[in-house]
Amino acid sequence: MSAKLKDKIATIVLYIVSALVILLLVSLIGYIVYNGRESLNLKFLLGEPKIGESGGGIGPQLYNSLSLLVVTLIITVPLGVGAGIYLAEYAKKGKMLNVIRLCIETMASLPSIVVGLFGLLVFVTMTGWGYSLFAGALAITIINLPGLTRVCENAIKTASEGVKEASLGLGATRWQTVKNVVLPSAMPQILTGVILAAGRIFGEAAALLYTAGMSAPAVDFANFAVNNKDSAYSLFRPAETLAVYIWKLNSEGMVPDATKIANGASAVLIIAVLIFNVSARIIGKKLYESHAGSK
């Protein structure tokens, strides 16, 4: 068999594998959305859950999921990008760097249930906050931070290979080079890490069971007192997310149409993740083009 024929066979096999992966993904998303199609309406999206009755909605859980996403990203992204910049540009080889990398690898391998129990002991009990949105955000930050740090470090190292020396040679300082040259070039890869982190936030349930709680009490959107647990804008109120609600519906069956609500909530969850992914890609592309001067 000639080398040219082997190359063609390998190419065909790779195309087939890629097509199967895409087909599997499309089938999975299509199946979930199809099963939950009857619930994709404003009444379901904005409605309150009805304990013991059919026809409830997911309004509080959807709002809690979006709130948790925003709060967690506000905490995680600066820490992850900052750690990536330090490891890629400033850290010197030695025992300290080895210890840092060991800690990152250890955190990355922690099961989410263990992080949830840690959050229960520290963020819920020791702090006295109780089950809260902020406690859940901190727990998810612990889960997402190692992965985002590694993605940012690799992205910055890759992006700096061709432009770092040129910028420094023109008289820019190291920080100016990182801020104005390296980070914009690494933005698409960094956004990939942010998207992965966001997906984990939307889909995580185990850690949030012990930190954010399993209830979504009614909140007042007209109450702007952030220190009041009745306020929709408080970080210290119980915040049952969509993923936790789906788990609770399937495990406890609190309502007669639990399966229908769970299917609808799953479809909403998938669609929300897709919207966030596409939006992040578009924003990242625009940011990269604005810094690179391309169209």
N, C-alpha and C positions, 0 to 999 in steps of 0.2 A: 504494500500500500504506500503510495507516494505521500510526501509531506503536504502537498497541496490538497489532496483528498482528505487527509486527516484534519487539516485546518477547516475544511468545509463541514466535515462531520461535527467537529467540536463547536463550530459556530451555530449549526442547526440545533444541536443539543442545548446550547445556552439560550437560544431563542425560545425553544420549547419550554425550558424551565421557567424563563421569565414570563412567558404567556400563562403558564399554569399558576404562577404566583399571583399574577394580576387577576386571573379568572377566579381564584380562590378568594381574593380580597373583595372583588366585586360581588361574588355570590354571597359572601358573608354579610356584607353591608346591605345588599338587596334583600336578603332573607329577613334581616332584623327590621328594616324599614317597611317591608311588605307586611309583616306580622303586626306592626304597630301603626299601620296607615290609618285605621279608623279613629285613632286618638290624636292625630295631628291636626288640631284645631285650637282656636284661642280659648275656648271653654276649658279644655284639658290643660293647656299650658299655663293659664292664669288662675285656674280654680284651686280651691282648698281641698285637701284630702278629707274624706268622710269615713270616719272609723265605724265599721260595722255596716256601712251602707255602700251601695254601688254608685258609680257615676262621679267619683271624686277626681280631682285634678292634681297637678304637681307644681303649682305656682311657688309655694315656699321652698320646696326642694330645689327647683331650678334656680331661684334667686340665690339660695345658699351656695349652690355649686359655682355660680358665676362670681359671687363674692369671695369664696375661698380661692378661686383661680386668681383673681386680681391681687388679693392680699399675699398669697404665696409667691406669686411672681415678683411682687414688689420687694419681698425679702430675699428670694432665691437668686434672681438675676444679678443684682449688684454683687452679692457674695460670690457667685459662681464665676462671673466675668473677672472680678478682682482677683480671685484665687488663680484663675487661668493666666492672667497677665503676670502675676508674681512668679508662678511656676515656669512660664515660658520665657520671661525676659529678665527677671531679677534674681531668682533663686540660684544659689551656687551649689555645686555638687558637694555632698558631704553627708554627715550623719543626720543633720537636721532635715535635709531634703528627703532622705530615706525614711525618716520617721513620719514626715508629712504624707508621703506617698503610701506608706503602710496604713496610716489612719484613713486615707481616702479609700483604699481598697477594702479595708475592714468595714467602713460605713456602707460601701456599695453592696457588700454581700449580706447585710443585715436583712432578715425577713421583715416584712412590713408589720406583722403581728407583734414582733419584738419591739419595733419602734413605737407601736401603739401602746404597749404596756409601759415603755419608758415614758412616753408622753403622759400616760395616766398618772404615773408616780410623780413626775416633775411638773409638767405644765398644768395638770388638773388638780392634783392633791396638794403638793408642796407650795405652789403659788397661791392656792385658794381661789383660783379663777373658776373652778368647776368646768363642766363641759362647755366649750366655747369655740367660736370660729377661730380665734387667735391661737388657741391650743392646737387645733387641727392644722392650721397653717404652719406652725412651727414643726409639727411632726412630719408633715409632707416635705418641708424644707430639708429635714434631715435625710429623707429618702432620696430627694432629687439632687441635692447639692453635689455628691460625688460624680454623678454622671455628667452634670452640666459643667463641672470644673474640668473634667477630662476632655470634653468636647471643645470647650473654649481654649484650653491649652494647646490641643492639637491644631485647632483652626488658626490660632495666632502664630504658632511655629511655622505652619505651612504658608500663611500669607506673608510672613516677614522675610521669607527666603529671597525674594527678588527685589524687594523695595527698601528693606531696612538699611542696608549699607548705603544705598543711594541717598536716602534721607539724611542719614548721619553725615555723609560726605558733603552735603550741601550746608552743613552747619546747624541742623536741628538737634535739639536735645533728645535724650532717650524718651522722655515722657511725651514730648511733642511728636516724635516719630510714632509712638504707640497710639496716641490719641488721634492724630490727623491722617496717618498713613496705614498703620497695621490694622487697627480696629475696623475701619471702613472696608478694607479688603477682606477681612475675616467675617464680616457681618452675615453673609449667607450661611456659612457653617455654624456660626453662633446661633442663628435663628433656628437651625435644625435642632440644636440642643434645647432651645427654649420650647419648641414644638413638642419634643419628646417629654419634657418636663410637664407641659400643659396636659398632654394626654394622660400622664400618670396622675395628675391632680384630678381630672375628670373621672378617671376609672378607679381610683383607690377607694377601698371600703374598709379593709381590716384595721388600718391605723386610725381611721376616723371614728370607728365604733367606740374606741376608748378615749377619744380626745374631743371631737366635735359633738358627739352625742348621737342618740337615735330618736330624737324628737325635733319637730319644727313648729314651735309655738307661734301663734299669730303675732305679727309685729306691726308697728305703726309707722308708715312711711312719712307721716306728717310730723313725727317726733324726731327732732334733729339732735337730741341730747345723747351723745355717743356713750356716755357713762350709764345710760339707762338700758337695761336688758330688754325693755319693751320696744326700743327703737330699732328700726330696720338697719340702721347704720352703726350699731354697736358691734364691737369686735368680741365682746364678752358675753354673748348670748348663745344658747345651744343652736347648732346649725346642722341639721340632718341634710345630707347631700343626696343627689339623685342615685348615685351608686349604692349608698347605704339603704336608701328607700327601696330600691329594687331587691336588694338582698333580704330586707325585712319582709317585703311582700311575698317573696318566694319561700321564705322559711317559716313565716308565721301565718300567712293567709288571713290577714285582718279583715278583708272585705270580700264579698261574694265574687266580684270580678277582678280579683287580684292578678290573675294571669293577663287579662287585657290591659290593666294599668301598667303592669311590669313590662309588657311588650311595647306599649306606647312610650314609657319612660326610657326604655333601651333605645328606641328609634330616635327620640329627642337627643339622647346622649351622643349617639353616633353622628347625628347631623350637626350638633354643636361642635364636636371635635373636628369634623370636616370643614365647617365654616371658619373655625379658628386657624386651622392649618393653611387653608387657602389665603385667608387674610394676612397671616404672618408672612407667607411667601411673597405676596404682592407688596407688602410694606417693605420687606427686606430687599426686594429687587429695586424698588424706588429709592431706598436709602443708598444702596450700592451705586446706582446710576448717578445719583446726585453728587456723590463723592468722587466717582471715577470719571465723571464728565461724559458718559456714554448715554445712548438712547436705547 
